[in-house]
């Protein structure tokens, strides 16, 4: 179910990006010689990034021209540069915080996967697979190894607590009985 939700989210993000860049990239119809309808999403994304970069450069050039022409004072120009520096620093800090939160096991993007992997029910299923595999391999090894060694290995095979008292009690009793039955039949 989680895989389906991730796929749906990816599809929706891709669709939103496609729609946004469909309208944004009309700007490049005059510049780009390729037919706009045949552009891939990657080309559209790169063109949108290029457009934003071009617009930012044009804004900086306009402010510099205003300063050179005397429309704004040195103090106003320095204030502009200071604000721009603060905005860039804020963007970098926000990006670092976002990335840090992205991988946070409590509230990040992958928190559901982390919590699922740490849940007692998930651990129970994994341990059941491992214990059953170990027991089956030991039974198969009866032909090749000494029976006493197999008995010792079976007695050492136990349930390891997963953090849920009810599950741990139930599974401990289950595997004790299962191993006892196997040992009685040897």
JOVENWO-V743215 format. One record per pair of residues at least 4 apart in sequence whose C-alpha atoms are under 7 Angstrom apart, sorted by the first residue. I is the first residue (numbers start at 1). J is the second residue. Records with the same first field share a line. If there is no record, write none. Layout:
BEGIN
I = J  J
END
This chain:
BEGIN
1 = 5
2 = 6
3 = 7
4 = 8
5 = 9
6 = 10
7 = 11
8 = 12
9 = 13
10 = 14
11 = 15
12 = 16
13 = 17
14 = 18
15 = 19
16 = 20
17 = 21
18 = 22  41
19 = 23
20 = 24
21 = 25  44  45  48
24 = 48
25 = 44  47  48
28 = 32
29 = 36
39 = 43  44
40 = 44
41 = 45
42 = 46
43 = 47
44 = 48
45 = 49
46 = 50
47 = 51
48 = 52
49 = 53
50 = 54
51 = 55
52 = 56
53 = 57
54 = 58
55 = 59
56 = 60
57 = 61
58 = 62
59 = 63
60 = 64
61 = 65
62 = 66
63 = 67
64 = 68
65 = 69
66 = 70  71  72
67 = 71  72  73  77
72 = 76  77
73 = 77
74 = 78
75 = 79
76 = 80
77 = 81
78 = 82
79 = 83
80 = 84
81 = 85
82 = 86
83 = 87
84 = 88
85 = 89
86 = 90
87 = 91
88 = 92
89 = 93
90 = 94
91 = 95
92 = 96
93 = 97
94 = 98
95 = 99
96 = 100
97 = 101
98 = 102
99 = 103
100 = 104
101 = 107  108
102 = 108  109
103 = 108  109  110
104 = 108  111
105 = 110  111  114
106 = 111
107 = 111
110 = 114
111 = 115
112 = 116
113 = 117
114 = 118
115 = 119
116 = 122
117 = 122
118 = 123
119 = 123
120 = 124  162  163  164
121 = 125
122 = 126
123 = 127  162
124 = 128  162
125 = 129
126 = 130
127 = 131
128 = 132
129 = 133
130 = 134
131 = 135
132 = 136
133 = 137
134 = 138
135 = 139  154
136 = 140
137 = 141
138 = 142  150
141 = 145
142 = 146  147  150
146 = 150
147 = 151
148 = 152
149 = 153
150 = 154
151 = 155  183
152 = 156
153 = 157
154 = 179
158 = 175
159 = 171  172  175
161 = 168
162 = 168
164 = 168
165 = 169
166 = 170
167 = 171
168 = 172
169 = 173
170 = 174
171 = 175
172 = 176
173 = 177
174 = 178
175 = 179
176 = 180
177 = 181
178 = 182
179 = 183
180 = 184
181 = 185
182 = 186
END
